[in-house]
Amino acid sequence: MNSATSPSFWTAYATLDQDTKRAARKAFQLWTENPHHPSLRFKCVDRPG
């Protein structure tokens, strides 16, 4: 799987409190290790086709 961010993501991320940023980093780390982990509730936004 690929991961990409936009400038608007970083703008929004900068406004988050430290606990939320920490949770986001933890979720991203989990995703890099196992993108199908059941605790991650990601949805596909671009279906190949």
N, CA, C and O atoms as CSV, one atom per row, in Angstrom:
chain,resi,resn,atom,element,x,y,z
A,1,MET,N,N,0.830,-1.179,0.000
A,1,MET,CA,C,0.000,0.000,0.000
A,1,MET,C,C,0.869,1.236,0.000
A,1,MET,O,O,1.992,1.225,0.505
A,2,ASN,N,N,0.349,2.279,-0.560
A,2,ASN,CA,C,1.057,3.552,-0.596
A,2,ASN,C,C,0.445,4.526,0.385
A,2,ASN,O,O,-0.728,4.424,0.747
A,3,SER,N,N,1.249,5.456,0.799
A,3,SER,CA,C,0.792,6.510,1.691
A,3,SER,C,C,1.251,7.848,1.132
A,3,SER,O,O,2.398,7.990,0.709
A,4,ALA,N,N,0.368,8.810,1.130
A,4,ALA,CA,C,0.711,10.158,0.675
A,4,ALA,C,C,-0.091,11.168,1.482
A,4,ALA,O,O,-1.212,10.895,1.911
A,5,THR,N,N,0.497,12.328,1.678
A,5,THR,CA,C,-0.214,13.398,2.379
A,5,THR,C,C,-0.205,14.650,1.519
A,5,THR,O,O,0.638,14.824,0.640
A,6,SER,N,N,-1.144,15.494,1.793
A,6,SER,CA,C,-1.242,16.763,1.074
A,6,SER,C,C,-0.855,17.889,2.031
A,6,SER,O,O,-0.836,17.694,3.246
A,7,PRO,N,N,-0.552,19.045,1.495
A,7,PRO,CA,C,-0.265,20.189,2.378
A,7,PRO,C,C,-1.430,20.483,3.336
A,7,PRO,O,O,-1.202,20.886,4.477
A,8,SER,N,N,-2.659,20.286,2.886
A,8,SER,CA,C,-3.803,20.547,3.770
A,8,SER,C,C,-3.843,19.555,4.930
A,8,SER,O,O,-4.320,19.890,6.014
A,9,PHE,N,N,-3.342,18.329,4.710
A,9,PHE,CA,C,-3.256,17.372,5.819
A,9,PHE,C,C,-2.347,17.934,6.906
A,9,PHE,O,O,-2.711,17.938,8.082
A,10,TRP,N,N,-1.152,18.416,6.511
A,10,TRP,CA,C,-0.202,18.911,7.501
A,10,TRP,C,C,-0.718,20.162,8.197
A,10,TRP,O,O,-0.417,20.382,9.370
A,11,THR,N,N,-1.484,20.977,7.500
A,11,THR,CA,C,-2.091,22.148,8.124
A,11,THR,C,C,-3.083,21.706,9.201
A,11,THR,O,O,-3.085,22.234,10.313
A,12,ALA,N,N,-3.918,20.737,8.857
A,12,ALA,CA,C,-4.898,20.232,9.830
A,12,ALA,C,C,-4.197,19.503,10.974
A,12,ALA,O,O,-4.574,19.658,12.136
A,13,TYR,N,N,-3.187,18.715,10.648
A,13,TYR,CA,C,-2.443,17.964,11.671
A,13,TYR,C,C,-1.817,18.912,12.691
A,13,TYR,O,O,-1.796,18.617,13.886
A,14,ALA,N,N,-1.314,20.037,12.226
A,14,ALA,CA,C,-0.665,21.001,13.113
A,14,ALA,C,C,-1.624,21.563,14.160
A,14,ALA,O,O,-1.189,22.008,15.222
A,15,THR,N,N,-2.910,21.545,13.872
A,15,THR,CA,C,-3.892,22.097,14.816
A,15,THR,C,C,-4.330,21.095,15.879
A,15,THR,O,O,-5.015,21.464,16.833
A,16,LEU,N,N,-3.943,19.833,15.723
A,16,LEU,CA,C,-4.377,18.796,16.663
A,16,LEU,C,C,-3.648,18.922,17.999
A,16,LEU,O,O,-2.521,19.412,18.060
A,17,ASP,N,N,-4.303,18.477,19.056
A,17,ASP,CA,C,-3.642,18.454,20.358
A,17,ASP,C,C,-2.648,17.290,20.388
A,17,ASP,O,O,-2.712,16.394,19.547
A,18,GLN,N,N,-1.748,17.307,21.341
A,18,GLN,CA,C,-0.665,16.319,21.396
A,18,GLN,C,C,-1.173,14.886,21.540
A,18,GLN,O,O,-0.596,13.975,20.947
A,19,ASP,N,N,-2.236,14.664,22.311
A,19,ASP,CA,C,-2.767,13.307,22.468
A,19,ASP,C,C,-3.295,12.760,21.144
A,19,ASP,O,O,-3.095,11.586,20.833
A,20,THR,N,N,-3.960,13.597,20.373
A,20,THR,CA,C,-4.499,13.164,19.085
A,20,THR,C,C,-3.374,12.908,18.095
A,20,THR,O,O,-3.428,11.945,17.331
A,21,LYS,N,N,-2.357,13.761,18.100
A,21,LYS,CA,C,-1.196,13.537,17.235
A,21,LYS,C,C,-0.518,12.208,17.579
A,21,LYS,O,O,-0.129,11.453,16.688
A,22,ARG,N,N,-0.383,11.934,18.862
A,22,ARG,CA,C,0.231,10.685,19.312
A,22,ARG,C,C,-0.584,9.488,18.825
A,22,ARG,O,O,-0.014,8.505,18.351
A,23,ALA,N,N,-1.906,9.563,18.939
A,23,ALA,CA,C,-2.766,8.472,18.480
A,23,ALA,C,C,-2.656,8.291,16.964
A,23,ALA,O,O,-2.669,7.166,16.465
A,24,ALA,N,N,-2.548,9.397,16.242
A,24,ALA,CA,C,-2.406,9.315,14.785
A,24,ALA,C,C,-1.084,8.665,14.401
A,24,ALA,O,O,-1.037,7.833,13.494
A,25,ARG,N,N,-0.016,9.041,15.087
A,25,ARG,CA,C,1.290,8.428,14.800
A,25,ARG,C,C,1.267,6.936,15.124
A,25,ARG,O,O,1.836,6.129,14.389
A,26,LYS,N,N,0.613,6.572,16.222
A,26,LYS,CA,C,0.507,5.165,16.608
A,26,LYS,C,C,-0.282,4.380,15.559
A,26,LYS,O,O,0.113,3.275,15.187
A,27,ALA,N,N,-1.381,4.936,15.086
A,27,ALA,CA,C,-2.182,4.271,14.059
A,27,ALA,C,C,-1.396,4.135,12.759
A,27,ALA,O,O,-1.483,3.105,12.091
A,28,PHE,N,N,-0.634,5.159,12.395
A,28,PHE,CA,C,0.167,5.084,11.176
A,28,PHE,C,C,1.241,4.011,11.302
A,28,PHE,O,O,1.473,3.255,10.359
A,29,GLN,N,N,1.893,3.937,12.447
A,29,GLN,CA,C,2.907,2.899,12.677
A,29,GLN,C,C,2.284,1.512,12.574
A,29,GLN,O,O,2.861,0.620,11.953
A,30,LEU,N,N,1.130,1.327,13.167
A,30,LEU,CA,C,0.431,0.042,13.077
A,30,LEU,C,C,0.098,-0.274,11.630
A,30,LEU,O,O,0.245,-1.415,11.192
A,31,TRP,N,N,-0.348,0.725,10.890
A,31,TRP,CA,C,-0.682,0.528,9.477
A,31,TRP,C,C,0.541,0.093,8.682
A,31,TRP,O,O,0.439,-0.779,7.820
A,32,THR,N,N,1.709,0.696,8.964
A,32,THR,CA,C,2.913,0.307,8.224
A,32,THR,C,C,3.304,-1.130,8.524
A,32,THR,O,O,3.883,-1.802,7.670
A,33,GLU,N,N,2.997,-1.614,9.724
A,33,GLU,CA,C,3.327,-2.984,10.104
A,33,GLU,C,C,2.279,-3.980,9.625
A,33,GLU,O,O,2.616,-5.102,9.249
A,34,ASN,N,N,1.016,-3.580,9.637
A,34,ASN,CA,C,-0.068,-4.487,9.261
A,34,ASN,C,C,-1.262,-3.658,8.786
A,34,ASN,O,O,-2.124,-3.304,9.591
A,35,PRO,N,N,-1.323,-3.346,7.491
A,35,PRO,CA,C,-2.381,-2.474,6.995
A,35,PRO,C,C,-3.792,-3.056,7.116
A,35,PRO,O,O,-4.776,-2.337,6.943
A,36,HIS,N,N,-3.889,-4.340,7.408
A,36,HIS,CA,C,-5.208,-4.977,7.531
A,36,HIS,C,C,-5.591,-5.247,8.988
A,36,HIS,O,O,-6.526,-6.002,9.257
A,37,HIS,N,N,-4.879,-4.640,9.910
A,37,HIS,CA,C,-5.176,-4.838,11.333
A,37,HIS,C,C,-6.618,-4.422,11.604
A,37,HIS,O,O,-7.055,-3.366,11.148
A,38,PRO,N,N,-7.359,-5.245,12.344
A,38,PRO,CA,C,-8.784,-4.942,12.571
A,38,PRO,C,C,-9.065,-3.648,13.327
A,38,PRO,O,O,-10.166,-3.107,13.218
A,39,SER,N,N,-8.111,-3.145,14.081
A,39,SER,CA,C,-8.372,-1.894,14.803
A,39,SER,C,C,-8.283,-0.674,13.891
A,39,SER,O,O,-8.705,0.420,14.266
A,40,LEU,N,N,-7.736,-0.864,12.700
A,40,LEU,CA,C,-7.671,0.234,11.726
A,40,LEU,C,C,-8.922,0.181,10.873
A,40,LEU,O,O,-9.211,-0.843,10.255
A,41,ARG,N,N,-9.651,1.253,10.834
A,41,ARG,CA,C,-10.903,1.257,10.088
A,41,ARG,C,C,-10.794,2.176,8.886
A,41,ARG,O,O,-11.625,3.061,8.679
A,42,PHE,N,N,-9.736,1.946,8.085
A,42,PHE,CA,C,-9.526,2.741,6.892
A,42,PHE,C,C,-10.476,2.302,5.787
A,42,PHE,O,O,-10.893,1.145,5.734
A,43,LYS,N,N,-10.801,3.208,4.934
A,43,LYS,CA,C,-11.629,2.924,3.777
A,43,LYS,C,C,-10.838,3.289,2.523
A,43,LYS,O,O,-10.081,4.260,2.517
A,44,CYS,N,N,-11.017,2.512,1.476
A,44,CYS,CA,C,-10.349,2.778,0.230
A,44,CYS,C,C,-10.957,4.034,-0.396
A,44,CYS,O,O,-12.178,4.152,-0.496
A,45,VAL,N,N,-10.111,4.965,-0.812
A,45,VAL,CA,C,-10.620,6.194,-1.433
A,45,VAL,C,C,-10.321,6.247,-2.917
A,45,VAL,O,O,-10.809,7.136,-3.615
A,46,ASP,N,N,-9.527,5.310,-3.412
A,46,ASP,CA,C,-9.188,5.284,-4.827
A,46,ASP,C,C,-9.069,3.839,-5.270
A,46,ASP,O,O,-8.033,3.205,-5.069
A,47,ARG,N,N,-10.115,3.326,-5.864
A,47,ARG,CA,C,-10.096,1.935,-6.295
A,47,ARG,C,C,-9.438,1.822,-7.675
A,47,ARG,O,O,-9.818,2.505,-8.626
A,48,PRO,N,N,-8.438,0.936,-7.748
A,48,PRO,CA,C,-7.806,0.734,-9.063
A,48,PRO,C,C,-8.816,0.190,-10.047
A,48,PRO,O,O,-9.699,-0.589,-9.686
A,49,GLY,N,N,-8.683,0.594,-11.256
A,49,GLY,CA,C,-9.663,0.038,-12.157
A,49,GLY,C,C,-9.594,0.536,-13.499
A,49,GLY,O,O,-10.384,0.127,-14.350
